[in-house]
């Protein structure tokens, strides 16, 4: 009607034939030749080739119906068929019961069982008020209008509703709508900066905005540094955020501050933040003793600062809280005196060599993943520790024979759950025999094992005990039948039944462990590795005793490469008379015997063969910052240390934080974390009560040292270039520059560029992905566009979301497909900007939902946007994320419909039904894109609609279209048919 009035030159609320001919191209419709218009005028009973409002409305209905009446053929087929005559929009009707059956059986609408709701829906589309009765009927033209309407949308609006109960998880359990360089309106080099960009982002539901802060003439400014983008005042941005932060969503907003200001202007920033935000600004933890981030519900209406923080001991904070924060605040001026006294005390302690604590500790080895006993001394505020002590009751060689057996799976990541999955997959696919088994390390008991058995379609787990008597190790299921080795136990029960706990069964075949290799190809053996590659491998492992054996080009010769005192040494091995000769000094029957020998005693008096360098170990250490995996093994140790030549390393306690809790299957483990280099040492004692004694000594040293902390904050500011006032505002989002995902606490935020997010499905990427996913269950990650995206283009956020990364920051000013995916995800949960991640991402014990198959057909469109000419449209349907297979597996196109954007139709064999396989329905999107073909046969964007798969409705559905920025296009929609089904496991 708007377009009719726009061409009504006579202003008589009517339109002439001439005016109609100029109007139809504006409506994206090419007028057919001949007497098409004249015949339509006759049909609507127009006089003098002029249409009034009612006649124009009738003409419009004829026009829309004529080209799309073929769609109704879908409903002439059964069951249930309910349309018979499709010659005219008014020649046939859809009765109430027929429409109800359509909703129930074709649209799968359970609510349609309520007839009154069906009646109410029908009356929306009935134009003749005389038919709005208790038994309404739709003309087939009205039925078509319903099919294209928002009431028949493909999107289930219940998924757009807020679920308050879903807002009680820690922040790390959510995807958070996030913006990159929020201030920019265009590219990263020349565009304008604007406070309006913050307003727009916040009103679109963004909950994490970025502020690049630089020194200004008098106070800080925001712009993209070292470019010619314009500058705006930090103060103006903060005011804009304050005014609009909670206009769309009441849930917390994170200010991601990229700091380039000096200390003076940082202090101004801090004052502005306090003055403007006042009590909205979060400056104290909600629950100081919590182990997780607070929830969105707990943080409603709060502004959270993400910024670097001066690294101070948590123990100092706790001590100040215990004292009510009074002593420290009042006596700042006395710290210098306290410091001098403390230094004098240290000097005297050194003179007198005061030993504050000594004894034996069990120190955790993060590479072997076990505890080793060490002699330890605390003196001069340092912890000295010796080489690991020889285990008096260490197993004999026979007790380790199972390590090279294919049925031994070692320590499975998910223990019982992983064993059950492996056996189920193995046995069900092979008609598994009762007695099929695997052996694994117990996740609960040290030096114990579990045997998992397939029996009668179920899996049983039994504990294999391991104990020592007079230096001899025994393995047993029951104390009545003991064996000197695991291999002997398995061999026995292969020949004799297990009579235990109502079980009577022989072991009958085993599940080989993944990538099992024969004993002569153990992980430390390489058949094709150069000396340079061997050195590279060994130098990645931060421990002396790392070793490998590699085949040489000469026949029957090998090289033992071993790491000694931080360097790599190589020794020749050759075969002579069936013996393996090492360095012309030792003879062995096999390479395995050689390795076994020097695992127990020093090689050339230097080191033991401690750490076999397998490909898996090398890849593991490619993914982590190796400097944090070792304690201070290579720290320079003074010759006059309390342990003398036996000293292996030293830890400066005063530089550490300390914690004590259950870990590594031990009730109490003390953790010392160096705040400067993030090196970690963990220890316990055989007697639990002694653990607390060591912990109290360490805590006392750290607290005494930290009492000097505040007096030195000015010095810390100059070293870190972080103002204390800004640091104090940082509670839960402490910016950490590390790109690895090890040794973290829940208050940290790692920031990584998009090109560092693993995307490939190779073994290395999977291992790194697992560590990132584990990290993201507890702490936060922000992923931002890499520096090469100067045009403000966006990256595919799906790989980051799949790893649980919460703040995937995109350029909101760029209306590309990835921004449209972002808008689709955050349309969930009421557009609050917080979407709860799937349960399997939050809890490693939960399984992913079943895969789905989607069957989809694009049928027609109405009112496509017209860029000043009549378009020739086609539709592309895409499934995101792409899985890396063929493009046809994730997208398809309709044929081109020439010169009609008003009511095109795509039917027939050239536009068949297509199928998509959805591997992860929780993180999958269906994207519809309408293109036109220009005069150069290039595709030009017209409209789009993007939906999370989880909220898509089945049946014949309307797809309301939007522009690139996600704004609704009036009346513009597609008609599609969708069917979904779970993929059943065979």
Number of C-alpha atoms within 10 A of each C-alpha: 9 6 12 17 16 11 17 16 13 10 10 10 12 19 23 18 15 11 16 21 13 12 19 16 20 18 20 24 21 17 16 8 7 8 10 10 18 12 11 16 21 11 13 16 15 17 11 9 15 17 22 15 15 11 18 20 14 18 20 14 17 19 17 19 22 16 14 19 19 13 18 18 13 11 14 15 12 9 11 13 14 20 20 16 16 20 13 15 22 15 12 18 20 21 17 18 16 16 18 23 20 22 19 15 14 16 20 14 16 10 12 20 13 10 13 12 12 18 21 13 14 23 18 12 19 20 12 10 9 8 13 18 10 11 12 19 24 24 21 24 26 21 20 20 19 21 19 24 20 16 13 20 22 23 23 15 14 12 16 16 14 16 14 10 8 16 20 14 18 21 26 27 28 28 21 29 28 30 24 25 27 29 32 28 22 19 17 24 17 16 18 19 22 20 21 16 20 28 21 15 24 27 17 21 27 29 26 27 23 20 22 21 23 22 18 15 7 8 18 24 23 29 26 22 15 7 11 13 21 18 19 19 17 25 18 15 21 20 17 18 23 18 13 16 27 21 13 16 22 18 22 26 29 20 19 22 16 17 16 17 22 16 19 13 21 25 19 20 23 17 13 18 22 16 12 17 17 12 12 17 18 21 18 12 13 14 10 10 8 10 12 18 22 18 19 22 18 17 18 15 19 21 26 22 26 25 24 25 22 20 12 16 19 13 18 20 14 15 15 15 13 10 10 11 13 11 10 19 11 9 9 13 11 12 17 13 11 14 17 11 12 15 12 12 12 16 13 13 15 14 10 10 15 15 15 16 14 16 13 17 25 20 23 21 16 14 15 11 9 13 19 18 21 21 20 23 23 23 19 23 22 18 19 26 27 20 16 16 12 12 10 7 13 13 16 13 12 13 20 14 13 18 14 15 18 19 22 23 20 16 13 14 10 12 16 19 12 13 24 20 12 15 22 17 11 17 19 12 10 9 9 19 17 19 23 20 25 26 29 21 20 20 18 12 14 14 13 16 23 21 21 22 25 24 16 11 13 11 19 15 16 14 18 20 19 20 15 12 8 6 12 13 19 20 23 19 19 13 10 6 11 18 18 16 21 26 19 17 18 19 11 16 16 16 11 13 14 18 13 11 7 7 11 11 17 18 22 16 15 21 19 17 16 10 6 16 14 10 14 12 12 17 18 18 23 20 12 10 13 14 13 8 11 21 19 13 21 25 18 19 26 20 22 23 27 26 29 26 26 20 18 19 11 8 9 12 16 24 21 21 22 30 25 16 14 17 12 18 14 17 13 15 24 19 17 11 7 11 15 22 22 19 14 11 6 11 19 16 13 15 22 13 14 17 20 14 16 16 16 16 14 14 14 8 7 11 19 22 22 20 21 21 24 18 13 13 16 17 17 16 16 15 18 17 15 16 15 18 21 17 25 21 19 15 12 10 17 12 10 9 16 20 16 13 13 14 21 20 20 23 24 16 22 21 21 25 22 21 17 18 11 11 14 18 11 16 12 21 24 22 20 24 22 21 15 9 11 19 19 22 21 22 23 29 21 12 10 13 10 15 19 17 11 20 18 13 14 25 18 13 17 21 20 15 18 21 18 20 18 17 17 13 16 15 12 17 16 12 10 14 18 25 26 19 16 22 21 15 23 22 19 25 25 23 23 17 12 13 14 18 20 18 14 16 14 20 19 22 25 22 20 19 15 22 14 11 18 18 17 13 12 9 11 16 16 14 16 21 24 12 17 22 20 19 24 24 24 20 26 28 25 22 24 23 23 15 11 10 12 13 14 23 20 23 22 19 23 21 19 24 19 20 23 27 30 29 28 29 28 25 28 30 23 19 15 16 19 19 24 23 24 20 23 20 24 23 22 24 20 19 22 24 28 30 23 22 22 19 15 13 21 21 12 13 12 12 11 15 14 15 16 18 16 18 16 20 20 27 23 21 28 23 21 27 25 18 10 10 14 22 25 17 25 25 25 16 22 21 24 22 20 17 15 11 8 9 12 12 16 20 19 16 18 20 14 16 18 15 19 23 27 25 22 25 26 23 17 9 7 9 16 14 15 17 19 19 19 24 17 17 20 20 19 21 25 22 21 23 21 23 22 24 18 12 7 6 8 10 14 12 14 21 25 28 25 27 25 24 24 17 18 20 21 22 21 25 27 25 26 27 28 21 17 19 17 19 12 15 16 12 15 21 28 30 26 21 19 21 17 19 12 14 13 8 6 5
